Amino acid sequence: MNGSKYTIAVLAILLIAVTAFLFMSMRQPERIETNITPPFSVGEKLLYDIKYENSSGSYFLYQLNLSVIDEEVVMGRECFVLRGEYIVSGNSNNSLVFYSYVTTDNLTLMKTVITSTSGNATLLFDHMNGKCTIMAYTEEGVKTQELDITPDVQDSLSVLYYLRGLPLTTEYWCTFHQITGSGLELIKVEVSEDLKEVDVEAGGFTCYELTLSVGRGSMYIYISNTPAKLPVQVKIPVENGNYSWDLKSYTLS
């Protein structure tokens, strides 16, 4: 694979959490939230079963391990180190690992590291200058790309933690930007007017239902109405079915 194709492939990894619902984007009103309070700290662990569901049944695909593993200073700011690992069929040798570095005060994304059997990439977010530097490591060397960013930018791992830090109430809404292979996508978050009861292997939870919208597509995230604000379930509709992330077990910090 040549360098340019490899860079595109690595950047495409950033779309994992939202690929199923990204369509042609339409301009939306913006409301950037500034009141962000992290409800987690080092030591938290979350385990999810990822399934595909349709009229014929439910099919297990892989597991997702999320954890807050450490604190580290990035570009002068104290950050939580978030780790996400996708494991296919329980085989840890066939996995994709994300590291997202977000500030401990308001979950500003400072750095993303992606490692996989097909290659690695590092993204550095310079909020002083509004730039993201992307470095893809290939057999030919380091390929570098630069993108313009906004202060509210998140990646596909950090977004799950960012949503938990929002001041969630029924009928609340805000917007943020997610980085993709082609730049930034504006995503609108809306909380339904009623709380929902959600049962998963980790237990039964009363949850806020969040709808995340880009253009004409949507996905749904159910976050517990508890101090920990656990992401209990994710539903991503696709043609003839949906992908489901179900919380299997958790350890609070």
FENNORZI-V902987 format. One record per residue. N is the residue number from 1. SS is DSSP state (H for helix, E for strand, C for the rest). PHI is phi in whole degrees, 0 to 359 (NA if undefined). D_FIRST is the distance of its C-alpha to the first C-alpha in Angstrom with 1 decimal. Layout:
# FENNORZI-V902987
n=N ss=SS phi=PHI d_first=D_FIRST
n=N ss=SS phi=PHI d_first=D_FIRST
This chain:
# FENNORZI-V902987
n=1 ss=C phi=NA d_first=0.0
n=2 ss=C phi=283 d_first=3.8
n=3 ss=H phi=300 d_first=6.7
n=4 ss=H phi=295 d_first=8.3
n=5 ss=H phi=295 d_first=6.3
n=6 ss=H phi=295 d_first=6.1
n=7 ss=H phi=301 d_first=9.7
n=8 ss=H phi=298 d_first=10.7
n=9 ss=H phi=296 d_first=9.6
n=10 ss=H phi=293 d_first=11.7
n=11 ss=H phi=297 d_first=14.4
n=12 ss=H phi=297 d_first=14.7
n=13 ss=H phi=302 d_first=16.0
n=14 ss=H phi=298 d_first=19.0
n=15 ss=H phi=270 d_first=20.1
n=16 ss=C phi=306 d_first=20.8
n=17 ss=C phi=283 d_first=24.5
n=18 ss=C phi=230 d_first=24.9
n=19 ss=H phi=306 d_first=22.4
n=20 ss=H phi=292 d_first=25.1
n=21 ss=H phi=234 d_first=27.5
n=22 ss=C phi=274 d_first=25.7
n=23 ss=C phi=229 d_first=27.0
n=24 ss=C phi=303 d_first=28.1
n=25 ss=C phi=280 d_first=29.8
n=26 ss=C phi=240 d_first=33.5
n=27 ss=C phi=296 d_first=35.3
n=28 ss=C phi=237 d_first=37.2
n=29 ss=C phi=294 d_first=39.9
n=30 ss=C phi=251 d_first=38.9
n=31 ss=C phi=217 d_first=40.8
n=32 ss=E phi=275 d_first=39.2
n=33 ss=C phi=278 d_first=40.7
n=34 ss=C phi=248 d_first=41.9
n=35 ss=C phi=267 d_first=43.9
n=36 ss=C phi=248 d_first=41.2
n=37 ss=C phi=230 d_first=42.5
n=38 ss=C phi=296 d_first=40.2
n=39 ss=C phi=263 d_first=41.9
n=40 ss=C phi=219 d_first=40.0
n=41 ss=C phi=206 d_first=39.6
n=42 ss=C phi=299 d_first=38.1
n=43 ss=C phi=111 d_first=38.5
n=44 ss=C phi=291 d_first=37.8
n=45 ss=E phi=224 d_first=35.7
n=46 ss=E phi=229 d_first=34.7
n=47 ss=E phi=235 d_first=33.3
n=48 ss=E phi=237 d_first=32.2
n=49 ss=E phi=265 d_first=31.7
n=50 ss=E phi=255 d_first=29.2
n=51 ss=E phi=228 d_first=30.3
n=52 ss=E phi=252 d_first=30.0
n=53 ss=E phi=236 d_first=33.4
n=54 ss=E phi=212 d_first=34.8
n=55 ss=C phi=295 d_first=38.1
n=56 ss=C phi=271 d_first=37.5
n=57 ss=E phi=148 d_first=37.1
n=58 ss=E phi=241 d_first=34.9
n=59 ss=E phi=234 d_first=31.7
n=60 ss=E phi=291 d_first=30.5
n=61 ss=E phi=251 d_first=26.7
n=62 ss=E phi=193 d_first=26.3
n=63 ss=E phi=251 d_first=28.1
n=64 ss=E phi=236 d_first=27.6
n=65 ss=E phi=257 d_first=29.3
n=66 ss=E phi=243 d_first=30.3
n=67 ss=E phi=204 d_first=32.3
n=68 ss=E phi=257 d_first=33.7
n=69 ss=E phi=263 d_first=33.3
n=70 ss=E phi=188 d_first=34.6
n=71 ss=E phi=238 d_first=35.7
n=72 ss=E phi=208 d_first=34.1
n=73 ss=E phi=273 d_first=34.7
n=74 ss=E phi=234 d_first=31.9
n=75 ss=C phi=51 d_first=32.8
n=76 ss=C phi=84 d_first=36.5
n=77 ss=E phi=239 d_first=36.5
n=78 ss=E phi=289 d_first=37.2
n=79 ss=E phi=230 d_first=34.5
n=80 ss=E phi=283 d_first=34.1
n=81 ss=E phi=259 d_first=30.9
n=82 ss=E phi=264 d_first=29.7
n=83 ss=E phi=235 d_first=27.5
n=84 ss=E phi=230 d_first=25.9
n=85 ss=E phi=231 d_first=24.3
n=86 ss=E phi=266 d_first=23.2
n=87 ss=E phi=243 d_first=24.0
n=88 ss=E phi=270 d_first=23.3
n=89 ss=C phi=53 d_first=26.3
n=90 ss=C phi=71 d_first=27.7
n=91 ss=E phi=263 d_first=24.9
n=92 ss=E phi=291 d_first=24.3
n=93 ss=E phi=280 d_first=21.4
n=94 ss=E phi=243 d_first=19.5
n=95 ss=E phi=221 d_first=19.9
n=96 ss=E phi=231 d_first=18.8
n=97 ss=E phi=239 d_first=21.0
n=98 ss=E phi=252 d_first=22.0
n=99 ss=E phi=232 d_first=24.5
n=100 ss=E phi=240 d_first=26.4
n=101 ss=E phi=251 d_first=29.1
n=102 ss=E phi=235 d_first=32.0
n=103 ss=E phi=294 d_first=35.4
n=104 ss=C phi=286 d_first=38.2
n=105 ss=C phi=270 d_first=40.6
n=106 ss=C phi=220 d_first=38.9
n=107 ss=C phi=61 d_first=35.3
n=108 ss=C phi=291 d_first=33.6
n=109 ss=E phi=283 d_first=29.9
n=110 ss=E phi=248 d_first=29.1
n=111 ss=E phi=199 d_first=25.8
n=112 ss=E phi=229 d_first=23.0
n=113 ss=E phi=234 d_first=20.8
n=114 ss=E phi=239 d_first=18.1
n=115 ss=E phi=234 d_first=17.1
n=116 ss=E phi=204 d_first=15.3
n=117 ss=C phi=293 d_first=13.9
n=118 ss=C phi=262 d_first=10.3
n=119 ss=E phi=146 d_first=11.1
n=120 ss=E phi=230 d_first=14.0
n=121 ss=E phi=210 d_first=15.4
n=122 ss=E phi=230 d_first=18.9
n=123 ss=E phi=239 d_first=20.9
n=124 ss=E phi=247 d_first=24.3
n=125 ss=E phi=253 d_first=26.9
n=126 ss=E phi=265 d_first=29.5
n=127 ss=C phi=284 d_first=32.3
n=128 ss=C phi=296 d_first=34.6
n=129 ss=C phi=249 d_first=32.5
n=130 ss=C phi=65 d_first=30.8
n=131 ss=E phi=230 d_first=27.3
n=132 ss=E phi=242 d_first=24.2
n=133 ss=E phi=259 d_first=21.8
n=134 ss=E phi=251 d_first=18.3
n=135 ss=E phi=241 d_first=16.4
n=136 ss=E phi=256 d_first=12.9
n=137 ss=E phi=264 d_first=12.4
n=138 ss=E phi=237 d_first=9.1
n=139 ss=C phi=295 d_first=9.2
n=140 ss=C phi=271 d_first=10.0
n=141 ss=E phi=124 d_first=12.8
n=142 ss=E phi=265 d_first=14.0
n=143 ss=E phi=258 d_first=13.1
n=144 ss=E phi=244 d_first=16.3
n=145 ss=E phi=221 d_first=17.6
n=146 ss=E phi=235 d_first=21.2
n=147 ss=E phi=234 d_first=22.9
n=148 ss=E phi=283 d_first=26.6
n=149 ss=C phi=227 d_first=28.1
n=150 ss=C phi=244 d_first=31.5
n=151 ss=C phi=298 d_first=33.6
n=152 ss=C phi=267 d_first=33.2
n=153 ss=E phi=294 d_first=29.4
n=154 ss=E phi=224 d_first=28.1
n=155 ss=C phi=253 d_first=24.9
n=156 ss=C phi=286 d_first=24.6
n=157 ss=C phi=267 d_first=26.2
n=158 ss=H phi=297 d_first=28.8
n=159 ss=H phi=300 d_first=30.0
n=160 ss=H phi=296 d_first=31.8
n=161 ss=H phi=280 d_first=33.7
n=162 ss=H phi=299 d_first=34.4
n=163 ss=H phi=299 d_first=36.0
n=164 ss=H phi=291 d_first=38.3
n=165 ss=H phi=278 d_first=39.5
n=166 ss=C phi=289 d_first=40.8
n=167 ss=C phi=281 d_first=44.6
n=168 ss=C phi=293 d_first=44.3
n=169 ss=C phi=215 d_first=47.3
n=170 ss=C phi=297 d_first=47.8
n=171 ss=C phi=67 d_first=47.1
n=172 ss=C phi=284 d_first=45.1
n=173 ss=E phi=211 d_first=42.2
n=174 ss=E phi=201 d_first=39.8
n=175 ss=E phi=227 d_first=36.5
n=176 ss=E phi=207 d_first=33.5
n=177 ss=E phi=249 d_first=30.0
n=178 ss=E phi=244 d_first=26.7
n=179 ss=E phi=280 d_first=23.5
n=180 ss=E phi=228 d_first=20.6
n=181 ss=C phi=296 d_first=17.3
n=182 ss=C phi=250 d_first=19.5
n=183 ss=E phi=134 d_first=22.4
n=184 ss=E phi=249 d_first=25.5
n=185 ss=E phi=247 d_first=27.1
n=186 ss=E phi=279 d_first=30.9
n=187 ss=E phi=243 d_first=32.0
n=188 ss=E phi=259 d_first=35.7
n=189 ss=E phi=250 d_first=37.3
n=190 ss=E phi=230 d_first=40.5
n=191 ss=E phi=260 d_first=42.7
n=192 ss=C phi=294 d_first=44.9
n=193 ss=C phi=283 d_first=48.6
n=194 ss=C phi=234 d_first=49.2
n=195 ss=C phi=285 d_first=48.0
n=196 ss=E phi=241 d_first=46.4
n=197 ss=E phi=267 d_first=47.0
n=198 ss=E phi=233 d_first=43.8
n=199 ss=E phi=249 d_first=44.0
n=200 ss=E phi=225 d_first=41.1
n=201 ss=C phi=299 d_first=41.1
n=202 ss=C phi=286 d_first=41.6
n=203 ss=E phi=136 d_first=44.8
n=204 ss=E phi=260 d_first=46.3
n=205 ss=E phi=224 d_first=45.8
n=206 ss=E phi=269 d_first=47.3
n=207 ss=E phi=230 d_first=44.4
n=208 ss=E phi=282 d_first=43.6
n=209 ss=E phi=261 d_first=41.5
n=210 ss=E phi=257 d_first=38.9
n=211 ss=E phi=257 d_first=37.3
n=212 ss=E phi=255 d_first=34.1
n=213 ss=E phi=238 d_first=33.6
n=214 ss=E phi=226 d_first=31.0
n=215 ss=C phi=57 d_first=32.0
n=216 ss=C phi=258 d_first=33.1
n=217 ss=E phi=245 d_first=31.6
n=218 ss=E phi=217 d_first=33.0
n=219 ss=E phi=225 d_first=32.6
n=220 ss=E phi=232 d_first=35.4
n=221 ss=E phi=235 d_first=35.8
n=222 ss=E phi=251 d_first=39.0
n=223 ss=E phi=246 d_first=40.1
n=224 ss=E phi=296 d_first=43.2
n=225 ss=C phi=274 d_first=46.4
n=226 ss=C phi=224 d_first=46.9
n=227 ss=C phi=303 d_first=46.7
n=228 ss=C phi=282 d_first=43.3
n=229 ss=C phi=46 d_first=41.8
n=230 ss=C phi=288 d_first=39.6
n=231 ss=E phi=285 d_first=36.7
n=232 ss=E phi=278 d_first=38.2
n=233 ss=E phi=206 d_first=36.2
n=234 ss=E phi=232 d_first=33.4
n=235 ss=E phi=238 d_first=33.4
n=236 ss=E phi=239 d_first=30.6
n=237 ss=E phi=292 d_first=31.8
n=238 ss=E phi=226 d_first=29.5
n=239 ss=C phi=299 d_first=30.6
n=240 ss=C phi=68 d_first=33.0
n=241 ss=E phi=168 d_first=32.8
n=242 ss=E phi=201 d_first=31.6
n=243 ss=E phi=264 d_first=29.7
n=244 ss=E phi=231 d_first=32.1
n=245 ss=E phi=254 d_first=31.8
n=246 ss=E phi=242 d_first=35.1
n=247 ss=E phi=294 d_first=36.4
n=248 ss=E phi=265 d_first=37.1
n=249 ss=E phi=200 d_first=38.6
n=250 ss=E phi=206 d_first=39.0
n=251 ss=E phi=231 d_first=40.5
n=252 ss=C phi=280 d_first=41.9
n=253 ss=C phi=280 d_first=41.9
